[in-house]
């Protein structure tokens, strides 16, 4: 956001847009891929959290538990079928996250490429 | 709608960008703020737009004799055009231009049809009516800047402010666009203030030129006034290329090598450093010494491709001097490289520290 500068927002304000309108119609579209990417990575990080939850909030089942901790609990109870089922689910979610992340990366790169191509073309003509 | 600012100062940290600047722009005029980078011209423009606040203690910013100093940029009704266009790149040209109308509160927002009509009128005005569905990245630089201008005009601004509008364009497009801007201004007559560091652009387009330097206004005048009657050495220096000769004041004369200029009643300035400033076309070249007041020089380079012939001379004390003569004059002198010629200023100005004639 810092490298993008505030010119777009200033332009919106001189055109009479308020703070929210500027954010929703100008700032957010400019940063949407970055925000989405951040959300996906953050989500992946939260799903896989093990150590911090285990130490700080003690993995109480149904209250302060995450999937990896749940797998540990199940495994310790010799319920390996359930443990492996949840583990498979976690692996599946990881794959979905990976696909989403690649998709966002690809979209963002395409947008950037278009901008760059436009700039070069604009510079020449 | 006139613009008036009085005693505006602005400091960024310890850097004083503007020092007590006052300026009045009459209604309907196209005024250029001209100066080198760091002279405070963009800061002044941004203060007028309300994007920057003047230091406390500064005078008011007035539009049409109304103080708008405490009005937020959003409510000042200014059209602002940025050097790098600042177009919304995720919107089409149409939506960019319509933006200022669609963000209005519902009760003052024009109907969909009215917006459509207004936008297509504006796109016709900037000659882009068939590009309404393109995205900014699919336009050339000149087209983008015209979209930015249409977008600024859509909100029917009381004043139009342009920050180096042609700065990012190449030379030919820039020339076309500034002629176009002049015609457009003659058509719509909105009070306009534009910032530029290109003196040619300012002189060619503006009704009034404001020359700025180091946070101060050096001179305000028509292009003719600032060009022919520069208020001081800075203005003369900044408006086009000049030759500067260094010398000293001796007995009522400023002496620059074998050149001397009379300086009546200059006793007070005796012995001081003097500078003789001459524009390249105000120097006369001849093949024989014409009177005592001429400098002997060697012709280093002749550049005759263009409307005038540019000569580069080296004086005996090694200074390079640029001279411009007509093709006829150049032919009649039959000049060749390494010739010895004599130059004499037809018109010049002498500046002595704290003293001017």
Boltz contact constraints between the chains, C-beta under 6 A:
constraints:
  - contact:
      token1: [A, 7]
      token2: [B, 82]
      max_distance: 6.0
  - contact:
      token1: [A, 7]
      token2: [B, 86]
      max_distance: 6.0
  - contact:
      token1: [A, 8]
      token2: [B, 86]
      max_distance: 6.0
  - contact:
      token1: [A, 10]
      token2: [B, 51]
      max_distance: 6.0
  - contact:
      token1: [A, 11]
      token2: [B, 86]
      max_distance: 6.0
  - contact:
      token1: [A, 13]
      token2: [B, 73]
      max_distance: 6.0
  - contact:
      token1: [A, 13]
      token2: [B, 74]
      max_distance: 6.0
  - contact:
      token1: [A, 14]
      token2: [B, 73]
      max_distance: 6.0
  - contact:
      token1: [A, 14]
      token2: [B, 78]
      max_distance: 6.0
  - contact:
      token1: [A, 14]
      token2: [B, 80]
      max_distance: 6.0
  - contact:
      token1: [A, 15]
      token2: [B, 99]
      max_distance: 6.0
  - contact:
      token1: [A, 15]
      token2: [B, 100]
      max_distance: 6.0
  - contact:
      token1: [A, 15]
      token2: [B, 155]
      max_distance: 6.0
  - contact:
      token1: [A, 16]
      token2: [B, 74]
      max_distance: 6.0
  - contact:
      token1: [A, 16]
      token2: [B, 100]
      max_distance: 6.0
  - contact:
      token1: [A, 16]
      token2: [B, 103]
      max_distance: 6.0
  - contact:
      token1: [A, 16]
      token2: [B, 155]
      max_distance: 6.0
  - contact:
      token1: [A, 17]
      token2: [B, 103]
      max_distance: 6.0
  - contact:
      token1: [A, 21]
      token2: [B, 103]
      max_distance: 6.0
  - contact:
      token1: [A, 26]
      token2: [B, 88]
      max_distance: 6.0
  - contact:
      token1: [A, 29]
      token2: [B, 90]
      max_distance: 6.0
  - contact:
      token1: [A, 114]
      token2: [B, 137]
      max_distance: 6.0
  - contact:
      token1: [A, 115]
      token2: [B, 137]
      max_distance: 6.0
  - contact:
      token1: [A, 118]
      token2: [B, 137]
      max_distance: 6.0
  - contact:
      token1: [A, 118]
      token2: [B, 138]
      max_distance: 6.0
  - contact:
      token1: [A, 122]
      token2: [B, 140]
      max_distance: 6.0
  - contact:
      token1: [A, 122]
      token2: [B, 141]
      max_distance: 6.0
  - contact:
      token1: [A, 125]
      token2: [B, 140]
      max_distance: 6.0
